[in-house]
Amino acid sequence: YDNSGTDVNEFVEVVIENPGSYALSDFSVDLYNGNGGVTYNTKTLDAFTVGSTIGNFTFYTYVYPVNGIQNGAPDGLSLSYQAVLIPGQFLSYEGTIVATNGPASGLTSTDIGVSEGGAGPGESLQLGGGGTIYSDFAWQNSLAETPGLENNNQSIGGVAPPVPVAIYYEPFDADLGQTTTFSVIGVQVWGYAAFGNPPGCSAMNGYDGGAQDNEDWLITNAINCTNYTNITLSFDHARNYADNAGLSVLISTNYDGTGNPNSFTWTDLTSQFTFPATGSWSFIDAGTVDINANVGAATYIAFKYLSTTTGASTWEVDNITVSGDFNLQINIAGSFNGWNSADPAYALTLNANGLAELTHSLDAGTNEYKVVEDGNWYPGNNQVITLAATTDITWKYNYDANLV
């Protein structure tokens, strides 16, 4: 809805289960203006383009004219059937709206929590996850669009494929963040610099009135990779002056976090990354390297800098990222799903804070449940939620401490 440049190819996609049971003209998508809460466009589903069908579910897409969907702060849309709002389908972006007309009149929208903010054409906001009802899925940041097809990281009617998550991320926004430094030789040391993309990086320069002898290490804090598979390392960097000869990227699982790194075992990953061919202050993507064979419960990544009196480069490193697929199967099992420990509709996914999370509606009455982590049930006693009406419930689970 908010492309960089002209807003083109803006579209809305709707998925209907068993569409043959309905008249498509009975479904309507209304676009809502956040200024005043009024509708500014209505389209019935029979005007949409039919896409793929997966099981009993069919995709329908409508492409709006140039600048056809407003850019938010906030704006929104609703989905209704026979002029009655479908529960939970008054959605907005970049804030909430109180509707003053249309099928959502008098209601407050649900902010989907993500926005485009100038994404390039060819991207869209999408639901990810696996299942059969809206609450089984979660909104994702802008990704490559897939009109008429399943979204990225989505499985209609099943469990979504694993989505790589950041196990460790250091953007050096204001300082050296989640890293430590160790100087073996020389006065010059790693420090913070206001460069990078976005600005903020780590930097080492062995020049001070002339090239100096230095050996200096920038080392991440310990990274716990035990609950992940398909683990990768990536970073951005720039190098100016001298050459790449003294620059190394290493990994260790026996470093103690404080001592002289030369006293520990490191595996050299340098040759697997891309280094600048010529000196420049422009940052480049060093590439993404598989580190599965070199990780453990306490994994350290090091950027080792060497200079001599015959040559000293400036090395700037930014956006150090270790990513992987979360490898624990965590579900909610309870009285509401027959105590099914593998129900895909009640599978938790990892949130941005490293907790497993699920939001799902529960009916009125007494609901009992436990968390099931790779076949183990927590806590010891059934947990009870008593509700006066059908309510969306959010579970957050700390899998390290087995706390919900």
C-alpha positions in Angstrom: 0.0 0.0 0.0 3.0 2.3 0.4 5.6 1.8 -2.2 8.8 3.7 -2.7 7.8 6.1 -5.5 4.4 5.7 -7.2 2.0 3.3 -5.4 1.4 0.7 -8.1 0.1 -2.9 -8.2 -1.6 -2.5 -4.8 -3.8 -5.5 -4.0 -5.9 -7.2 -1.4 -6.1 -11.0 -1.2 -8.8 -13.0 0.5 -8.9 -16.8 1.1 -12.3 -18.6 1.2 -12.9 -22.1 2.5 -15.4 -24.1 0.3 -16.2 -21.1 -1.9 -18.7 -23.2 -3.9 -21.0 -23.0 -0.9 -21.4 -19.2 -1.2 -22.2 -16.5 -3.7 -19.0 -14.5 -4.0 -21.0 -11.3 -4.5 -22.1 -11.7 -0.8 -18.5 -11.1 0.4 -17.3 -7.4 0.4 -14.0 -5.8 1.1 -14.4 -2.2 2.3 -11.4 0.2 2.5 -11.5 2.5 5.5 -10.1 6.0 5.8 -8.4 6.6 9.1 -9.5 10.2 8.9 -13.1 10.0 10.0 -13.5 6.2 9.9 -15.5 6.2 6.7 -15.3 3.8 3.8 -13.8 5.0 0.6 -14.0 1.9 -1.6 -16.0 -1.3 -1.7 -15.4 -4.3 -3.9 -17.4 -7.6 -3.9 -15.5 -10.8 -4.2 -16.9 -11.7 -7.6 -14.8 -8.8 -9.0 -11.6 -10.5 -7.7 -9.3 -12.7 -9.8 -9.4 -16.3 -8.8 -6.0 -17.8 -7.8 -4.8 -21.2 -6.7 -6.8 -23.7 -4.6 -5.2 -25.7 -1.8 -7.5 -28.4 -0.4 -10.8 -26.6 0.3 -9.3 -23.1 0.3 -9.2 -20.8 -2.8 -7.3 -17.5 -3.2 -9.0 -14.3 -4.6 -7.0 -11.2 -5.4 -8.1 -7.6 -6.5 -5.5 -5.2 -7.9 -6.5 -1.5 -7.3 -5.7 1.4 -9.6 -2.6 3.5 -9.0 -2.7 5.0 -5.5 -5.8 3.0 -4.8 -5.1 2.0 -1.2 -4.3 4.9 1.2 -0.9 5.0 3.0 -2.0 4.8 6.6 -1.3 6.5 9.8 -3.9 4.9 10.1 -6.1 3.4 7.4 -7.7 0.0 7.2 -10.1 -2.5 5.6 -12.9 -4.9 6.5 -14.2 -8.2 5.2 -18.0 -8.8 5.5 -20.6 -11.4 4.4 -24.0 -10.2 3.4 -23.2 -6.8 4.9 -22.3 -8.2 8.3 -18.7 -7.9 9.5 -16.9 -11.3 9.7 -15.6 -11.4 13.3 -12.0 -10.2 13.6 -11.9 -8.9 10.1 -11.8 -5.1 10.7 -8.1 -4.6 10.3 -5.9 -1.5 10.1 -2.2 -0.5 9.7 -0.2 2.2 11.4 -2.8 2.6 14.1 -6.4 1.9 14.9 -9.7 3.3 13.5 -13.2 3.7 14.9 -15.5 3.0 12.0 -18.4 5.5 11.5 -20.1 3.7 8.6 -20.1 0.5 6.6 -20.1 -3.1 8.0 -17.7 -2.2 10.9 -19.7 0.9 12.0 -19.1 1.6 15.7 -16.2 -0.8 16.0 -12.5 -0.3 16.6 -10.1 -1.9 14.2 -7.3 -4.3 15.1 -3.9 -2.9 14.2 -2.0 -5.7 12.4 1.3 -4.4 13.9 3.4 -4.2 10.8 3.7 -1.6 8.0 5.3 -1.1 4.7 6.8 2.4 5.0 8.1 2.7 1.5 8.8 -0.9 0.6 9.6 -1.5 -3.1 7.0 -2.5 -5.6 6.7 -6.3 -5.6 6.4 -6.6 -1.8 3.4 -7.0 0.5 2.3 -7.5 4.1 1.4 -11.1 4.6 0.0 -13.6 7.0 2.5 -16.4 7.9 2.0 -19.6 9.9 0.1 -22.8 9.4 -3.5 -23.8 10.0 -7.1 -23.3 8.8 -8.5 -20.2 10.6 -7.3 -16.6 10.8 -6.0 -16.9 14.4 -3.6 -19.6 13.3 -1.6 -17.1 11.4 0.4 -13.9 12.3 1.2 -10.8 10.2 4.8 -10.6 8.8 6.8 -7.6 7.7 7.0 -6.8 4.0 8.0 -9.8 1.9 8.0 -10.6 -1.8 4.4 -10.6 -3.0 2.7 -13.9 -4.0 -0.8 -12.8 -5.4 -3.0 -15.8 -5.9 -0.7 -18.2 -4.1 0.2 -19.1 -0.5 2.2 -16.4 1.3 5.8 -16.8 2.2 6.2 -18.9 5.4 2.6 -20.0 5.1 0.9 -23.4 5.0 -2.9 -23.4 4.5 -4.3 -26.4 6.2 -1.1 -27.5 7.8 2.0 -26.4 9.7 4.2 -23.7 8.2 7.8 -24.4 7.2 10.3 -23.1 9.7 11.1 -19.5 9.4 14.7 -18.5 10.1 15.0 -16.3 13.2 17.8 -14.1 14.5 19.5 -16.0 17.3 22.0 -13.1 17.6 21.9 -9.7 16.0 24.3 -6.8 16.7 23.7 -3.6 14.6 26.1 -1.4 16.8 23.4 1.3 17.1 25.2 3.3 19.7 28.2 1.3 21.0 29.8 -2.1 20.7 26.7 -3.7 22.1 26.8 -7.5 22.6 30.5 -7.8 21.9 33.8 -7.6 23.8 37.3 -6.7 22.7 40.7 -8.1 23.4 43.9 -6.4 22.5 47.0 -8.7 22.2 49.4 -6.2 20.7 49.3 -2.5 20.1 47.7 0.6 21.4 44.9 0.9 18.8 41.7 -1.0 19.7 38.3 -1.8 18.3 35.7 1.0 18.9 32.4 2.4 17.8 32.1 4.5 14.7 29.1 6.3 13.3 29.1 4.6 9.9 27.4 1.6 8.4 23.9 0.9 7.1 22.2 2.2 9.1 24.8 4.3 10.8 26.6 2.6 13.6 29.4 0.0 13.3 32.5 -1.4 15.0 35.8 -0.2 13.6 39.5 -1.0 13.9 42.4 1.1 12.5 46.0 0.3 13.2 47.3 3.6 11.8 48.5 6.4 14.2 51.0 8.7 12.5 52.1 5.6 10.6 51.2 1.9 10.4 51.5 0.2 13.8 51.9 -3.4 15.0 48.5 -4.6 16.3 46.5 -7.8 17.0 43.0 -7.0 18.2 39.9 -9.2 18.5 36.2 -8.2 18.4 34.3 -11.1 19.9 30.5 -11.6 20.2 28.9 -12.5 23.5 28.2 -16.2 23.9 25.4 -17.4 21.5 23.3 -20.4 22.5 22.5 -22.3 19.3 21.3 -25.6 20.9 17.6 -25.2 19.9 18.2 -24.3 16.2 19.1 -26.0 12.9 20.3 -24.6 9.6 22.4 -22.0 11.4 24.1 -19.3 9.4 26.4 -16.3 10.0 26.3 -13.0 8.0 27.6 -9.5 8.4 28.3 -6.3 6.5 31.7 -4.7 6.3 34.0 -2.1 4.7 37.7 -2.1 4.3 39.9 0.9 3.3 43.7 1.3 3.0 46.2 -1.6 2.9 44.6 -4.9 2.0 42.6 -7.8 3.5 45.6 -9.9 4.5 45.2 -9.2 8.3 41.5 -9.6 8.5 39.9 -12.9 9.8 36.6 -14.3 10.8 36.7 -17.2 13.3 34.3 -19.2 15.5 34.8 -21.1 18.8 32.8 -23.2 21.2 35.4 -23.3 24.0 36.3 -19.7 24.4 35.7 -18.6 28.0 34.4 -15.1 27.1 37.2 -13.1 28.8 40.7 -14.6 28.3 43.3 -14.2 25.6 41.6 -15.8 22.6 44.9 -17.3 21.4 44.6 -19.7 24.3 41.5 -21.3 22.8 40.4 -23.3 19.8 39.0 -21.3 16.8 37.9 -22.4 13.3 38.8 -20.0 10.5 35.8 -19.1 8.4 37.5 -16.2 6.5 37.7 -17.8 3.1 34.0 -18.4 3.0 33.1 -14.7 3.1 33.4 -12.0 0.5 35.9 -9.2 1.3 36.2 -5.9 -0.5 38.3 -6.2 -3.7 39.5 -2.6 -3.4 39.7 -0.1 -0.6 36.4 1.8 0.0 34.2 3.2 2.7 31.2 1.5 1.1 29.8 -1.4 3.1 29.2 -4.7 1.3 27.3 -7.8 2.3 30.0 -10.4 3.2 27.6 -13.3 2.4 25.9 -15.9 4.4 27.8 -18.9 5.6 26.6 -22.2 7.1 28.1 -22.7 10.6 26.1 -25.7 11.8 29.2 -27.8 12.2 30.8 -25.2 14.5 28.1 -24.2 17.0 27.0 -25.2 20.5 25.5 -23.8 23.7 28.2 -21.1 24.0 29.3 -20.1 20.5 31.6 -17.1 19.9 32.2 -15.3 16.6 35.5 -13.3 16.4 36.7 -10.7 14.0 40.5 -10.7 14.3 42.6 -7.7 13.0 46.3 -7.7 12.4 48.5 -4.8 11.2 52.2 -4.3 10.9 54.5 -1.3 10.5 54.4 -2.0 6.7 50.6 -1.7 6.4 47.5 -1.0 8.4 43.9 -1.2 7.0 40.7 0.2 8.5 38.1 -2.5 9.0 34.5 -1.6 9.8 32.0 -4.4 10.7 28.3 -4.1 11.0 25.0 -6.1 11.4 26.5 -9.3 12.7 23.7 -11.8 12.4 23.4 -15.5 13.4 20.2 -17.0 12.2 18.6 -20.5 12.3 15.4 -22.5 12.3 13.9 -22.9 15.7 14.0 -26.6 16.4 11.6 -27.2 19.3 8.0 -28.3 18.7 5.8 -26.5 21.3 2.1 -26.8 21.4 -0.8 -26.0 23.7 -2.9 -29.0 24.5 -6.1 -28.7 26.5 -9.7 -29.5 27.1 -10.6 -27.3 24.1 -8.7 -29.5 21.6 -9.1 -32.9 23.0 -5.7 -32.7 24.7 -4.1 -33.1 21.2 -0.4 -32.5 21.8 0.4 -32.0 18.1 -2.6 -29.9 17.0 -1.2 -27.5 14.4 -3.8 -24.9 15.3 -2.2 -24.6 18.7 1.5 -24.6 17.7 3.6 -21.8 19.2 6.1 -19.8 17.2 9.1 -17.8 18.3 8.5 -14.1 18.8 11.0 -11.2 18.6 11.8 -11.5 22.3 12.8 -15.2 22.1 9.7 -16.5 23.7 7.3 -19.1 22.1 4.0 -17.4 21.5 0.4 -18.2 20.3 -2.8 -16.3 20.2 -6.0 -18.3 19.8 -9.6 -17.8 20.8 -11.1 -19.9 23.6 -14.8 -20.4 24.3 -16.6 -19.2 27.4 -16.4 -21.6 30.4 -13.6 -23.4 32.1 -10.6 -24.3 29.9 -7.7 -26.4 31.1 -4.4 -26.7 29.3 -0.7 -27.6 29.5 2.3 -26.7 27.3 3.8 -29.6 25.4 7.5 -29.2 24.4 8.9 -32.0 22.3 6.6 -34.5 24.0 7.2 -33.2 27.5 4.2 -31.7 29.4 4.5 -28.5 31.5 3.7 -27.5 34.2 2.9 -30.4 36.6 -0.7 -29.3 37.2 -3.3 -28.4 34.6 -3.6 -24.7 34.1 -7.1 -23.2 34.2 -8.6 -20.2 32.3 -12.2 -19.3 33.1 -13.9 -17.1 30.6 -17.3 -15.3 30.6 -17.3 -15.0 26.8 -15.3 -16.2 23.8 -11.9 -14.4 24.1 -8.6 -14.3 22.3 -5.9 -15.7 24.6 -2.2 -15.2 24.2 0.3 -17.7 25.6 4.0 -16.8 26.0 6.3 -19.6 26.9 10.0 -19.4 28.1 11.3 -22.8 26.9 14.6 -22.4 28.8 12.8 -22.1 32.1 9.6 -24.1 31.2 7.5 -21.1 32.3 4.2 -20.0 30.7 
